[in-house]
């Protein structure tokens, strides 16, 4: 059986200068030669940063790989800082996979330096760049939340398959077969999301969430997406942001807004209170999985599980009907 280890859970916020200094110090320490070798059971030792990336590796690698996922349930990858233990784990890996497109912003230098010594692949950067969404006001940067469009996320499978086969040629046929199976699974998942989204009348497809993570979802499945915070949760929502979004919700009688598992609930609660001050009662429609997966032992412990949970939650909250 493959091995799935989740390292750290919970969101921690520190000043950005502290994060950079800490990452640099940890990196210097471990690249100097610390860290022991993992147990050799014949499998490829792979580290993935996020749960979504780990899920691809687990599906493509199957029994031939031992996967360690650094960021567990509820962890915000925008703010995640490598600990000493994380860098040791990364150093001991045969292969490293991460999402990329600046999602793991605080790990960038660690991943760059380790990439000089071993295969280190940003899977999202294998996606056709013409299909990436720009960040408003930053023309040279793209929105990293590509997994919310299931067909886009399926494009990352090839990079994982190729990298694993190059690192472990003896199991290349197994990786190819697993990759084909996972592509078929994601095609079925995409069809499910489209069928569920179609149950919501077009004029009711407005998704209000804690931060701007769902624009790929909106483009793919026909939703108008409004996030309270920006693309990165490092940017706090201002009073003006809350006021403007509250005005929009009230004017359009949006029935539900959504919290996210990796973003503090207080931001959405503040928005809900502001809407009520305007005489309209908007409900919190449920909790969506944005930047992390759920409990590994539960139904949202996989990428497909979180996608199904999200669309079912959205449909029920916006229509009042069971999915």
Buried (B, 14 or more C-beta within 10 A) or exposed (E): EBBBBBBBEEBEEEEEEEBBEBBEEBBEBBBEEEBEEBEEEEBBBBBBBBBBBBBBBBBBBBEBBBBBBBBBBBBBBBBBBBBBBBBBBBBBBBBBBBBBBBBBBBBBEBBEBBBEEBBBBBBBBBBEEEBBBEBEEEEEBBBBBBBBBBBBBBBBBBBBBBBBBEBBEEBBEBBBEBBEEBBEBBEEBBEBBBEBBEBBEEEBBBBBBBBBBBBBBBBBBEBBBBBBBBBBBBEEBEEEBBEBBBEBBBEBEBBBBBBBBBBBBEBBEBBBEBBEEEEBEBEBBBBBBBBBBBBBEEEBBBBBBBBBBBBBBBBBBBBEEEE
